[in-house]
Amino acid sequence: MGEDDLPAPPDASRLAPNELVEVRDRLAVGGLHDEGLGPGMVLAPGQVDAARLPLVLAELRHRNDTRSLLTRVFAYGDTVSAGELEGALGATTLERLAACNLLGPRRRATSGARSSAPPRRPDRGQ
């Protein structure tokens, strides 16, 4: 893939059902589940997204816990080091997420990993 090509879309069909369950369970243990996205969703309410996003990311980085790290990567598309992500999820889960194209390419300058999905914005009602 060339530098200007779009990344492949996420494709969970690359994993067996039991592997998907293991990935889901590992993410849940890390705090990324239905109730786990809360830490970033309630920060800077009422701010426009352009002002809110840097505030949310700064706060999540400051918290320095697994749930905040996973929220940064998978809800906000932030970049973290591969070592940080492996420490949070384990090598096997990291490999499975990469196999599904759920992690962006490593950046040469930072050796980071990031979600390939665009950042999701919380509902306006929150």
N, C-alpha and C positions, 0 to 999 in steps of 0.2 A: 504494500500500500504506500502510495506516495504521500508526501507531506501535505498536499492540498486535498486529498481524498477524505471523505467522511468516514468515521469509524463504523464498523459493522454494528447493526442494531442488537440490542440484548436478545438472547435466544436461550430461554430456559430449557428447551427441548434437547439441548446437548447433554443434560444430566439425567440420570435415572431417577425415578420417583423417590427412592430412598435417599439419594444424594441431595435432592431438593429439600426433603424433610430435615436432613442434617444441617443444611445451610440455614434454613428457617430457624431451627432450634438454636444454632450457634449465634445468629443475629439477635434472637430473643434474649439469650443469656447476657449478651452485651448491652441490652437495654433498647434495642431497636425492634419494637413491637407496637401494637395499637396504642398503648399508653406511653410508649417510650419516646415519642417525638416531641413531647411536651416542652422540654427545656428551651428549645429555640422558638417555639411557636408563640410564646407569651411575652417575648422580649420586644420592647419598643413598639407597643401597640399604638395604632393611629398614625404611625409614620408612613410616608410613601415608601415603596419598595427600594428606590434608589438610596434613600437615607437609612432605611431599616436594615438592609442586608449587611452593610459593614458593621453596624452595631451588634447584630446578632452573631456574626462570625467572630468578632472580637471577644464577645462574652463567652461563646462556646469554646474558643481557644483558651481563654483564661481558666475555665473550669477544669480542663485537663483530666477528664474522666472518660471512660470507655463509651458511655452513652452519648456524651457530647461529641466525641470524635466521630462516632458512627453517624450521628445526626448531621454533622458538618459534611461528611462525604456523601451520604446517600440522600439527604434531603436538600442540601444546599450546593452540592457539586464542588466542594472545596477540595484542595489538594493536600495530601499528607504524605509522609514518607512511607515507603513500602514496609519498613521495619515497624513503624507505629501501627499500621494496619494489620500486619502479621501478628504483632503482639496482642492486638485486640481480638482477632478472629482465629488465629492459628493458621499454619501454612496450608493445611488441607482445604479449609474453607476459602482462603484467598485464591488458591488454584482453581477451585470450582467456580468462584465468582468471575475469575478471568476467563475461564472456559466458556462462560455464558455471555461474554462481552459486557459485563456489568462494571468493569473497571477500565478507565481510560489508559492510554499508553503512558509508560513512564516518561517523565520529562527529563531530558538530558541534564539540565542544569540542577534540578533538585532531586532527581531519582525518586520522584513522588508517584503516588497512585491516586487516581481520583475516579469518581463515578463518571461513566460515559453518558448517563442520562442528564438532560438539562435540569437545572435546579427547579424544584417544585415550590410554588408559592402557597402559603397557607390560605385558607378561605378568608375572604374579606370580612366575614362576620366575626372572626376571632380577634 
